[in-house]
C-alpha cells in the first residue's frame, strides 16, 4: 500500500517513528485477535518493511526479514533481519559462511502477529542514494547482490527493473513470495 500526504503531518523524527510504530503495533494486535478467534490462523505472522519520504528525509522501519536496501553504485542493506541465525551472528556464535547454510536461517524472532512485544526498527537515511529497494526474502534468497545491482544499473524504467527483478528471482529459485518495491530518487 502506498499513502501520499499533501503536506507532512509530522513535526519531527520522533513523531514519524511514533506513527509507524503505532501502525505496526495495531497490525500486530489485529493479527493476534484473528488468530485467537480462529484456530486455523494460530501461529500466523508476516514481515513488513516501510519507507516514509517527506521530500527532504527518508525513513525506514521493518519487522522480520523483509529488507530495505539503498542503491547508488552498489547495493547497501539498511535493515537487519530479525532471524534466529542473525541473533547467532550478532553474538559471534556462528560466522557469515555458517549463517548462509544454517538450517534455521529463515526462523523469525520478530514478525507481525507474534504474541511477544514487537521491536520496530527505525532508520533515518542521511546519505545520498539513487534508489531504495524494499523486498521480501523471496528476492534476496533467489538473487545475489550482484545480480540485483546489475538489474538496477540498467537504463530502463522503474517498472521494467521491478519486473526484471521478479522475473529473475523466479528463474533463479523463486521458492518464496517475491515482493518488490523500487523507488528511484527524482532529479532535483
Buried (B, 14 or more C-beta within 10 A) or exposed (E): EEEEEEEBEBEEEEEBBEBBBEBBBEBBEEBBEBBEEEEEBEEBBBBBBBBBBEEEEBBBBBBBBBBBBBBEEEBEEBBBBBBBBBBBBEEEEBEEEEBEEBEEBBEBBBBBBBEEEBEBBBBEBEEEBEBBBBBBBBBBBBBEEEBBBEBBEEEEEEEEBBBBBBEBBEEEBBEBEBBBBBBBBEEE
